[in-house]
Amino acid sequence: AVEVAKMKAARIAFENKELRGVPPKISAERAMVFDPESGEVLFEKNADERGPIASTQKLLTALIVCEAGDLDTIVTVEKSDTDCAPVRLGIQPGEQYTRRQLLTALMVKSSNDIAQALARDVAGSVEAFVERMNAKAAEMGLEDSMFMNPHGLPSEPMQYSTARNLSKIATLADRVPDIREMVRTKTFEFTREGKSPLTLENTNRVLRSCGYCDGMKTGYTNASGYCLVASGEKDGRRRIVIVLNDSKYQVWSDAENLLLWALKA
């Protein structure tokens, strides 16, 4: 609550600045701000520098799951789905959920066991799903991207992407109604048969601090730093912000300030 209050105060201070045309200073090492409808780039910083993008690559996972269709298909959890760390929702072998339920949990809470379950269900194995990820990346012309798993954890050989490549993934994800609905969900009740439901709060703090924000995806590893793709809309203007390799506290204010600036541009 204290952090949210500080972010709101920072936003008010930013909105009171006289120079609206100057983008705010940010600490993120890589960043990009763009109009997803026209493709116009409003701001960029080291946008073509390769590096890990952590769980923001789950937007690509979501795209492939949605393209597979039938989100009401039942998924039965297998033991292999639970073999991942460090962020797990705690699904157990034999439990059954719909793809829609799992994908919503993935977009809201970013649990890696959920990503593995969806990947294995859609493609038959995580390895086969990764092949689909890289095939989709090639189809999209993402020449500076390589993916090794559906969740974004460090892997050998290293997986990587750029802010510019991620902007293309985010643009496509933003056009899928199911994904749009999931990433804007602030709180999700994850129901479990025979157990109490889990209340999942969206990891994207900007959803709670900025009324214009309506998505999209957070990410963090030691290598990637703190990452965030944030979308928003005001007065018919839609913008998406990408910040990568940021600090724990600056990632939220960097993304929010860039989004507010972009929505006024």
C-alpha positions as CSV (number, residue, x, y, z in Angstrom):
1,A,0.0,0.0,0.0
2,V,2.9,2.4,0.8
3,E,4.6,1.6,-2.5
4,V,1.3,2.2,-4.4
5,A,0.9,5.6,-2.6
6,K,4.4,6.6,-3.5
7,M,3.7,5.7,-7.2
8,K,0.5,7.7,-7.2
9,A,2.4,10.7,-5.8
10,A,5.1,10.3,-8.4
11,R,2.5,10.2,-11.1
12,I,0.8,13.4,-9.9
13,A,4.2,15.1,-9.8
14,F,4.9,13.9,-13.3
15,E,1.6,15.1,-14.6
16,N,2.3,18.6,-13.3
17,K,5.4,19.0,-15.3
18,E,5.2,21.8,-17.9
19,L,7.2,20.1,-20.6
20,R,5.0,17.4,-21.9
21,G,7.0,16.7,-25.1
22,V,10.1,15.5,-23.2
23,P,10.1,11.8,-22.3
24,P,10.8,11.0,-18.7
25,K,14.3,9.8,-17.6
26,I,14.4,6.1,-16.9
27,S,16.8,3.6,-15.3
28,A,15.8,0.7,-17.5
29,E,18.7,-0.4,-19.8
30,R,16.4,-1.3,-22.7
31,A,13.1,0.2,-23.4
32,M,10.6,1.1,-26.1
33,V,7.3,3.0,-26.4
34,F,5.0,2.6,-29.4
35,D,1.5,2.8,-30.9
36,P,0.3,-0.8,-31.4
37,E,-2.2,0.3,-34.0
38,S,0.1,2.3,-36.3
39,G,3.4,0.8,-35.3
40,E,4.8,4.3,-34.7
41,V,7.8,4.2,-32.2
42,L,7.5,7.1,-29.8
43,F,10.6,6.3,-27.7
44,E,13.4,3.8,-27.7
45,K,16.5,3.0,-25.7
46,N,18.9,0.2,-26.7
47,A,15.8,-1.3,-28.4
48,D,17.9,-3.7,-30.5
49,E,20.2,-5.0,-27.8
50,R,19.8,-8.7,-27.2
51,G,19.2,-10.1,-23.7
52,P,16.9,-12.2,-21.6
53,I,13.4,-10.9,-21.2
54,A,12.2,-13.3,-18.4
55,S,8.5,-13.9,-18.0
56,T,7.5,-11.2,-20.5
57,Q,8.1,-14.0,-23.1
58,K,4.9,-15.6,-21.7
59,L,3.1,-13.3,-24.0
60,L,4.4,-15.5,-26.8
61,T,3.3,-18.6,-24.9
62,A,-0.2,-17.1,-24.6
63,L,-0.3,-16.4,-28.3
64,I,0.5,-19.9,-29.2
65,V,-2.0,-21.4,-26.7
66,C,-4.7,-19.1,-28.1
67,E,-3.8,-20.0,-31.6
68,A,-4.2,-23.7,-30.7
69,G,-7.8,-22.8,-29.9
70,D,-10.5,-24.4,-27.7
71,L,-9.6,-22.7,-24.5
72,D,-12.3,-24.8,-22.7
73,T,-10.3,-28.0,-23.3
74,I,-9.6,-29.9,-20.1
75,V,-6.0,-30.2,-19.1
76,T,-4.9,-33.0,-16.8
77,V,-1.8,-32.0,-14.8
78,E,1.2,-34.4,-15.1
79,K,4.2,-34.8,-12.8
80,S,6.5,-33.2,-15.4
81,D,4.5,-30.0,-15.3
82,T,5.4,-29.5,-11.7
83,D,9.1,-29.9,-12.1
84,C,10.2,-26.3,-12.3
85,A,11.2,-23.4,-10.0
86,P,11.1,-21.0,-8.4
87,V,7.6,-19.6,-9.0
88,R,4.9,-22.3,-8.8
89,L,1.2,-22.1,-8.2
90,G,1.3,-25.6,-6.8
91,I,-0.9,-27.6,-9.2
92,Q,-0.7,-31.3,-8.6
93,P,-0.6,-34.4,-10.9
94,G,-4.1,-35.6,-11.7
95,E,-5.8,-32.2,-11.2
96,Q,-7.9,-30.9,-14.1
97,Y,-8.4,-27.4,-15.3
98,T,-9.4,-25.7,-18.5
99,R,-6.8,-24.1,-20.7
100,R,-8.6,-20.8,-20.2
101,Q,-8.3,-21.1,-16.4
102,L,-4.6,-22.0,-16.6
103,L,-3.8,-19.3,-19.1
104,T,-5.6,-16.6,-17.0
105,A,-3.6,-17.7,-14.0
106,L,-0.4,-17.6,-16.1
107,M,-1.1,-14.0,-17.3
108,V,-2.1,-12.8,-13.8
109,K,0.4,-14.6,-11.5
110,S,3.1,-15.9,-13.9
111,S,3.5,-19.3,-12.4
112,N,6.0,-21.5,-14.2
113,D,4.3,-24.8,-13.5
114,I,1.3,-23.4,-15.3
115,A,3.4,-22.5,-18.3
116,Q,4.8,-26.0,-18.5
117,A,1.4,-27.6,-18.2
118,L,0.0,-25.5,-21.0
119,A,3.0,-26.1,-23.2
120,R,2.9,-29.8,-22.8
121,D,-0.9,-30.0,-23.3
122,V,-0.8,-27.9,-26.5
123,A,2.2,-29.4,-28.2
124,G,2.7,-32.8,-26.6
125,S,5.9,-31.8,-24.8
126,V,7.6,-28.7,-23.6
127,E,10.3,-29.3,-26.3
128,A,7.8,-29.4,-29.1
129,F,6.2,-26.2,-27.7
130,V,9.5,-24.5,-27.8
131,E,9.8,-25.4,-31.5
132,R,6.5,-23.7,-32.0
133,M,7.7,-20.6,-30.2
134,N,10.8,-20.3,-32.4
135,A,8.8,-21.1,-35.5
136,K,6.3,-18.3,-34.6
137,A,9.2,-16.0,-33.9
138,A,10.6,-16.7,-37.4
139,E,7.2,-16.2,-39.0
140,M,7.0,-12.8,-37.3
141,G,10.5,-11.9,-38.5
142,L,12.0,-11.8,-35.0
143,E,15.6,-12.2,-36.1
144,D,17.0,-11.2,-32.6
145,S,15.1,-13.8,-30.6
146,M,15.7,-17.3,-29.4
147,F,13.4,-19.2,-26.9
148,M,14.3,-22.3,-24.9
149,N,11.3,-22.7,-22.7
150,P,7.7,-21.4,-22.3
151,H,8.3,-19.4,-19.0
152,G,11.5,-17.4,-19.4
153,L,13.7,-19.0,-16.7
154,P,17.4,-19.0,-17.5
155,S,18.4,-21.8,-19.9
156,E,21.4,-23.1,-21.8
157,P,22.0,-22.1,-24.4
158,M,20.8,-18.7,-23.4
159,Q,17.4,-17.5,-24.7
160,Y,17.2,-13.8,-25.6
161,S,15.1,-11.2,-27.4
162,T,15.1,-7.4,-27.8
163,A,12.7,-4.6,-26.9
164,R,11.9,-4.2,-30.6
165,N,11.2,-7.9,-31.1
166,L,9.1,-8.0,-27.9
167,S,7.1,-5.1,-29.2
168,K,5.9,-7.2,-32.1
169,I,4.9,-10.0,-29.8
170,A,3.1,-7.6,-27.5
171,T,1.3,-6.0,-30.5
172,L,-0.1,-9.4,-31.6
173,A,-1.0,-10.4,-28.1
174,D,-2.8,-7.0,-27.7
175,R,-5.1,-8.0,-30.7
176,V,-6.3,-11.2,-29.1
177,P,-9.5,-10.5,-27.1
178,D,-8.9,-13.4,-24.7
179,I,-5.4,-12.2,-23.9
180,R,-6.6,-8.6,-23.5
181,E,-9.1,-9.7,-21.0
182,M,-6.7,-11.9,-19.0
183,V,-3.9,-9.3,-18.7
184,R,-6.2,-6.6,-17.5
185,T,-7.5,-8.9,-14.7
186,K,-6.4,-7.5,-11.3
187,T,-7.7,-10.4,-9.2
188,F,-8.5,-13.9,-10.3
189,E,-10.2,-16.6,-8.3
190,F,-8.4,-19.9,-9.2
191,T,-10.9,-22.6,-8.3
192,R,-9.6,-26.1,-7.4
193,E,-11.7,-29.2,-7.1
194,G,-12.0,-30.3,-3.4
195,K,-9.8,-27.4,-2.3
196,S,-10.3,-23.8,-1.3
197,P,-9.9,-21.4,-4.2
198,L,-6.7,-19.4,-4.6
199,T,-7.0,-15.6,-4.9
200,L,-4.4,-14.5,-7.4
201,E,-3.4,-10.8,-7.6
202,N,-1.9,-9.5,-10.8
203,T,1.9,-9.1,-10.5
204,N,1.6,-5.9,-12.6
205,R,1.5,-3.1,-10.0
206,V,0.9,-0.4,-12.6
207,L,-2.6,-1.9,-13.1
208,R,-3.4,-0.7,-9.6
209,S,-1.6,2.6,-9.6
210,C,-2.5,4.0,-13.0
211,G,-6.1,4.1,-14.1
212,Y,-5.2,4.1,-17.8
213,C,-3.2,0.9,-17.6
214,D,-4.9,-2.3,-18.8
215,G,-2.1,-4.9,-19.0
216,M,0.2,-6.6,-19.9
217,K,3.1,-8.8,-18.4
218,T,5.8,-8.7,-15.7
219,G,9.1,-10.5,-15.6
220,Y,12.2,-11.0,-13.5
221,T,15.5,-13.0,-13.4
222,N,18.9,-12.1,-12.2
223,A,20.1,-11.8,-15.8
224,S,17.1,-9.8,-17.1
225,G,16.6,-7.6,-14.1
226,Y,13.0,-6.4,-13.6
227,C,10.9,-6.3,-16.8
228,L,7.5,-5.0,-17.7
229,V,5.3,-4.7,-20.7
230,A,2.5,-2.2,-19.9
231,S,-0.4,-1.2,-22.1
232,G,-2.9,1.6,-21.7
233,E,-5.4,3.7,-23.5
234,K,-6.8,7.3,-23.2
235,D,-9.0,9.4,-25.5
236,G,-8.7,6.8,-28.2
237,R,-4.9,6.7,-28.1
238,R,-3.5,3.3,-27.3
239,R,0.2,2.8,-26.3
240,I,2.4,0.0,-25.1
241,V,5.5,0.5,-23.0
242,I,8.4,-2.0,-22.7
243,V,11.1,-1.7,-20.0
244,L,13.8,-4.3,-19.6
245,N,16.8,-4.7,-17.3
246,D,15.3,-2.3,-14.7
247,S,15.6,-2.2,-10.9
248,K,13.2,-3.6,-8.4
249,Y,11.6,-0.2,-7.5
250,Q,12.2,1.8,-10.7
251,V,10.5,-0.6,-13.1
252,W,7.0,0.5,-11.9
253,S,7.6,4.2,-12.0
254,D,9.6,4.0,-15.3
255,A,6.8,2.1,-17.0
256,E,4.0,4.3,-15.6
257,N,5.7,7.5,-16.4
258,L,6.5,6.4,-19.9
259,L,2.9,5.3,-20.4
260,L,1.5,8.6,-19.1
261,W,3.9,10.5,-21.3
262,A,3.0,8.5,-24.3
263,L,-0.8,8.8,-23.7
264,K,-0.3,12.6,-23.9
265,A,1.9,12.5,-27.0
